[in-house]
Amino acid sequence: MILLKVERNPPIDEGENLMKKPTILIGCLSFLLLASCGVEDTAKSNTETTEILTDRTAESEKKETTVIEQRNELEWEQLLDYDSDRQRNLSELQVNLNDDTEEIRMMGQTVLDYLRSGDVNSAVATVTDASWMSVMLPKLVIGQRNYRTDSAEIPERITVISDELGQQYTALECATEDGKAIYLEITPSEIHYFVCDWQDEKLQGTFSSEILRMEDGAYRKYEGTISADGKVQGSMRVSSGTLDMSAGALQAWQMRNTDLQVYEGEIDGDSETAVNAEQFGVYTMWE
C-alpha cells in the first residue's frame, strides 16, 4: 500500500518567494515614477506661473513709467550713442512743464507770463539769453524738448531744439490775458511773432504779425483780418524797414518801430489767387 501525504497549506518555496519580490519592487517603482511625474508637472506649472507674473509685473512697471522718465532715459542713451530714430522718438514726447524741475518750470512760466501780458520784448530778451537753452535743454548738444501746460482752450506749449549744426530754435504759444492767441519763434534766421484773435477754436479775426530777418535786418509787420476759412480779407497795413543788427538781434528788435515805411490797402476779394494767412507770418512751427 502506498500512502500519500497531502498538505492543505503547502509552504511557499524559495523560488515562488523570489518571484513575488520583483513584483512588489516593480509596483513601488511605478508609484515613485508617477509621483515624480506629478512633482515635475507641478514644478513646471509653478515656473510658468512665475514667468507670467514676472512679465505682467514688468509690463505694469513699464506702463507706470512717466513721460519725464522716458525722456531722461532716451536723452541719456543719446549722450552715449546718438541715433536718429531715437531722436525722432524724443521729438514726439511732450512733458507737462509743471512736472519738470523747478528751474525749468520757473523759466518756462516766466516767458509765458511775459507773452500773456503782451510784453514780447522781455520774452525775446529771455529766450535770446544764453541761460535759456542751458536750462530748457540741459546738457544736450543735439536734442529737442517739448513742454506743455494744462491750458484750457488755446494751446500753451514750448519747444526748444538744438540741431546737428549747433543751431538753436525756440517756439512758444499761449493765450494773452484778453483771450487772443500769441506765438513767438526765434531761430538762427529770424524772430517771428504774431498775435491773433481766437474764435471757434482757430485763428480768426484781427491779427498782427512781425518778422525780423537776422541776415540783413529786414523787418516786416502785417496787420489785417483773417476770415473763417483762413484767408486774409479787407484792409491791410504793412510796415517795413531795415534794422541795424550791429548790436545784436535783441537791440534791433527793441528798436523795430522806428523809421518804418507804412503801406495801407485792400485785399482784392475778387482775385482768383487766395491770400492765405501764412503768407503774412500767421503760422506756427507745429503746423
C-alpha positions as CSV (number, residue, x, y, z in Angstrom):
1,M,0.0,0.0,0.0
2,I,1.2,3.4,-0.9
3,L,0.4,6.2,1.4
4,L,0.1,9.9,0.1
5,K,0.8,12.8,2.3
6,V,-1.4,15.8,1.5
7,E,-0.7,19.2,3.0
8,R,-3.6,21.7,2.9
9,N,-1.4,24.7,3.1
10,P,1.8,23.9,1.3
11,P,4.7,26.1,2.3
12,I,5.9,28.7,-0.2
13,D,9.2,27.6,-1.5
14,E,12.1,30.0,-2.1
15,G,11.5,30.2,-5.9
16,E,8.0,31.4,-5.5
17,N,9.1,33.9,-2.9
18,L,11.7,35.3,-5.2
19,M,9.1,35.7,-8.0
20,K,6.9,37.8,-5.8
21,K,9.6,40.2,-4.6
22,P,10.2,41.6,-8.1
23,T,6.5,42.2,-8.4
24,I,6.5,44.3,-5.2
25,L,9.6,46.2,-6.4
26,I,8.0,47.0,-9.8
27,G,4.9,48.3,-8.1
28,C,6.9,50.6,-5.8
29,L,8.9,51.9,-8.7
30,S,5.8,52.6,-10.7
31,F,4.4,54.6,-7.8
32,L,7.6,56.6,-7.5
33,L,7.6,57.3,-11.2
34,L,4.1,58.5,-11.1
35,A,4.8,60.7,-8.1
36,S,7.9,62.0,-9.8
37,C,5.9,63.0,-12.9
38,G,3.4,64.7,-10.7
39,V,6.1,66.7,-9.0
40,E,7.8,67.6,-12.3
41,D,4.5,68.8,-13.8
42,T,3.7,70.8,-10.7
43,A,7.2,72.4,-10.7
44,K,6.9,73.2,-14.4
45,S,3.5,74.8,-13.8
46,N,4.8,76.8,-11.0
47,T,7.7,78.0,-13.2
48,E,5.4,79.0,-16.0
49,T,3.1,80.9,-13.5
50,T,6.2,82.7,-12.1
51,E,7.3,83.7,-15.6
52,I,3.8,85.0,-16.4
53,L,3.6,87.1,-13.2
54,T,7.1,88.4,-13.8
55,D,6.2,89.5,-17.4
56,R,3.0,91.1,-16.1
57,T,4.9,93.0,-13.4
58,A,7.5,94.2,-15.9
59,E,4.7,95.3,-18.2
60,S,2.9,97.1,-15.4
61,E,6.1,98.9,-14.4
62,K,6.6,99.9,-18.0
63,K,3.2,101.4,-18.1
64,E,3.8,103.4,-14.9
65,T,7.0,105.0,-16.3
66,T,6.4,108.7,-16.6
67,V,7.0,110.7,-19.7
68,I,9.8,112.6,-18.0
69,E,11.5,109.3,-17.1
70,Q,11.2,108.1,-20.7
71,R,12.6,111.4,-21.9
72,N,15.5,111.4,-19.5
73,E,16.4,107.7,-20.3
74,L,16.3,108.4,-24.1
75,E,18.4,111.5,-23.6
76,W,21.0,109.6,-21.6
77,E,21.2,107.0,-24.4
78,Q,21.6,109.8,-26.9
79,L,24.6,111.2,-25.0
80,L,26.2,107.8,-25.1
81,D,25.4,106.9,-28.7
82,Y,23.4,109.3,-30.9
83,D,20.8,107.7,-33.0
84,S,18.4,109.4,-35.4
85,D,15.5,107.1,-34.7
86,R,15.8,107.6,-31.0
87,Q,15.9,111.4,-31.6
88,R,12.7,111.1,-33.6
89,N,11.1,109.4,-30.6
90,L,12.3,112.1,-28.3
91,S,10.8,114.8,-30.6
92,E,7.4,113.3,-30.1
93,L,7.4,113.3,-26.3
94,Q,5.6,116.2,-24.5
95,V,6.3,116.9,-20.9
96,N,4.0,118.9,-18.6
97,L,6.0,121.9,-17.7
98,N,4.7,121.9,-14.2
99,D,6.0,118.4,-13.6
100,D,9.6,119.2,-14.6
101,T,12.4,120.6,-12.4
102,E,11.8,123.8,-10.5
103,E,14.4,125.7,-12.6
104,I,12.8,124.6,-15.9
105,R,9.3,125.3,-14.6
106,M,10.2,128.8,-13.4
107,M,12.0,129.9,-16.6
108,G,9.3,128.5,-18.9
109,Q,6.5,130.1,-16.9
110,T,8.4,133.4,-16.8
111,V,8.5,133.6,-20.6
112,L,4.8,132.5,-20.9
113,D,3.8,135.2,-18.4
114,Y,5.6,137.8,-20.5
115,L,3.7,136.7,-23.6
116,R,0.4,136.6,-21.7
117,S,0.8,140.2,-20.7
118,G,1.9,141.3,-24.1
119,D,5.5,142.0,-23.1
120,V,7.1,140.4,-26.1
121,N,10.3,142.4,-25.7
122,S,11.0,140.7,-22.3
123,A,10.1,137.3,-23.8
124,V,12.6,137.8,-26.6
125,A,15.3,139.0,-24.2
126,T,14.8,135.9,-22.1
127,V,14.9,133.4,-25.0
128,T,17.9,135.0,-26.7
129,D,19.9,134.9,-23.4
130,A,22.5,132.1,-23.2
131,S,20.9,130.8,-20.0
132,W,17.7,129.9,-21.8
133,M,19.0,126.9,-23.7
134,S,21.2,125.7,-20.9
135,V,18.2,125.5,-18.6
136,M,15.5,124.3,-21.1
137,L,17.7,121.9,-22.9
138,P,20.3,120.9,-20.3
139,K,23.5,119.0,-21.2
140,L,22.3,118.4,-24.8
141,V,24.4,119.5,-27.7
142,I,21.8,117.9,-30.1
143,G,18.3,117.4,-28.9
144,Q,14.7,118.6,-28.6
145,R,12.3,119.1,-25.7
146,N,8.6,119.8,-25.8
147,Y,6.8,121.3,-22.9
148,R,3.1,122.0,-22.4
149,T,0.8,123.1,-19.7
150,D,-2.8,122.2,-18.8
151,S,-4.2,125.2,-20.6
152,A,-7.9,125.5,-21.2
153,E,-8.7,126.4,-24.9
154,I,-5.7,127.8,-26.6
155,P,-2.6,125.5,-26.7
156,E,0.1,126.5,-24.3
157,R,3.4,125.0,-25.2
158,I,7.2,125.4,-25.6
159,T,9.6,123.7,-28.0
160,V,13.4,124.0,-27.8
161,I,15.7,122.4,-30.4
162,S,19.5,122.2,-30.9
163,D,20.3,120.6,-34.2
164,E,23.4,118.7,-35.6
165,L,24.9,122.0,-36.7
166,G,24.6,123.5,-33.2
167,Q,21.8,125.9,-34.3
168,Q,19.1,126.6,-31.8
169,Y,15.4,127.1,-32.2
170,T,12.6,128.1,-29.7
171,A,8.9,128.3,-30.3
172,L,6.3,129.3,-27.7
173,E,2.5,129.6,-27.9
174,C,-0.1,130.7,-25.3
175,A,-3.1,132.9,-24.8
176,T,-3.0,136.6,-23.9
177,E,-4.9,137.9,-20.9
178,D,-7.7,139.1,-23.2
179,G,-8.1,135.7,-24.9
180,K,-6.0,136.0,-28.1
181,A,-3.5,133.5,-29.4
182,I,0.1,134.7,-29.2
183,Y,3.1,133.0,-30.8
184,L,6.9,133.6,-30.7
185,E,9.5,131.8,-32.6
186,I,13.3,132.5,-32.6
187,T,15.6,130.7,-35.0
188,P,19.0,131.4,-36.5
189,S,17.3,133.1,-39.4
190,E,14.6,135.2,-37.9
191,I,12.4,136.4,-35.0
192,H,8.8,135.6,-35.8
193,Y,5.9,136.8,-33.7
194,F,2.2,137.2,-34.1
195,V,-1.0,137.7,-32.1
196,C,-4.4,136.9,-33.4
197,D,-8.0,136.6,-32.3
198,W,-9.1,133.1,-31.4
199,Q,-12.6,132.1,-32.5
200,D,-14.2,128.7,-32.9
201,E,-11.0,127.0,-31.7
202,K,-8.9,128.5,-34.5
203,L,-7.1,131.7,-35.6
204,Q,-9.8,134.0,-36.9
205,G,-10.3,137.8,-36.7
206,T,-7.8,140.6,-36.5
207,F,-4.1,139.8,-36.4
208,S,-0.7,141.5,-36.1
209,S,2.4,139.6,-37.4
210,E,6.1,140.7,-37.2
211,I,9.2,139.1,-38.8
212,L,12.8,140.3,-38.3
213,R,15.3,138.6,-40.7
214,M,18.6,138.1,-38.9
215,E,20.8,138.1,-42.0
216,D,20.2,141.6,-43.2
217,G,17.9,143.2,-40.6
218,A,14.9,143.3,-42.9
219,Y,11.7,143.9,-40.9
220,R,8.0,143.5,-41.8
221,K,4.9,144.0,-39.8
222,Y,1.5,142.9,-41.2
223,E,-1.9,143.9,-39.7
224,G,-5.2,142.6,-41.1
225,T,-8.1,140.3,-40.7
226,I,-8.4,136.5,-41.2
227,S,-11.7,135.1,-42.3
228,A,-13.2,131.8,-41.1
229,D,-11.6,129.9,-44.0
230,G,-8.1,131.1,-43.1
231,K,-7.9,133.8,-45.8
232,V,-6.8,137.4,-45.3
233,Q,-9.5,139.8,-46.3
234,G,-10.4,143.5,-46.2
235,S,-8.0,146.3,-45.3
236,M,-4.3,145.6,-44.8
237,R,-1.5,147.6,-43.2
238,V,2.2,146.8,-43.9
239,S,5.1,148.4,-42.0
240,S,8.6,147.7,-43.3
241,G,12.2,148.8,-42.7
242,T,15.8,147.7,-42.4
243,L,17.1,147.5,-38.8
244,D,20.6,147.9,-37.5
245,M,21.9,144.5,-36.5
246,S,25.3,145.6,-35.3
247,A,24.4,145.5,-31.6
248,G,22.6,142.2,-31.9
249,A,19.2,140.8,-32.6
250,L,17.7,141.8,-29.3
251,Q,18.5,145.5,-29.5
252,A,17.4,145.6,-33.2
253,W,14.1,144.0,-32.2
254,Q,13.5,146.5,-29.4
255,M,14.1,149.4,-31.8
256,R,11.9,147.9,-34.6
257,N,9.2,150.6,-34.5
258,T,11.4,153.4,-35.7
259,D,12.0,154.7,-39.3
260,L,9.4,152.4,-40.9
261,Q,7.6,152.9,-44.1
262,V,3.8,152.2,-43.9
263,Y,1.6,150.9,-46.7
264,E,-2.2,150.5,-46.5
265,G,-4.6,149.0,-48.9
266,E,-7.3,146.5,-49.5
267,I,-7.1,142.8,-50.3
268,D,-8.8,142.1,-53.6
269,G,-11.6,139.8,-52.7
270,D,-12.3,139.1,-56.4
271,S,-8.8,137.8,-57.1
272,E,-8.5,134.2,-58.3
273,T,-5.4,133.8,-56.1
274,A,-6.2,133.2,-52.5
275,V,-4.3,135.2,-49.9
276,N,-3.5,132.9,-47.1
277,A,-2.6,134.0,-43.6
278,E,0.6,132.0,-43.8
279,Q,1.9,134.5,-46.4
280,F,1.8,137.2,-43.7
281,G,3.5,135.1,-41.0
282,V,0.4,133.7,-39.2
283,Y,1.6,130.1,-38.8
284,T,3.4,128.1,-36.1
285,M,6.2,125.6,-36.0
286,W,3.8,122.8,-35.2
287,E,1.6,123.2,-38.3
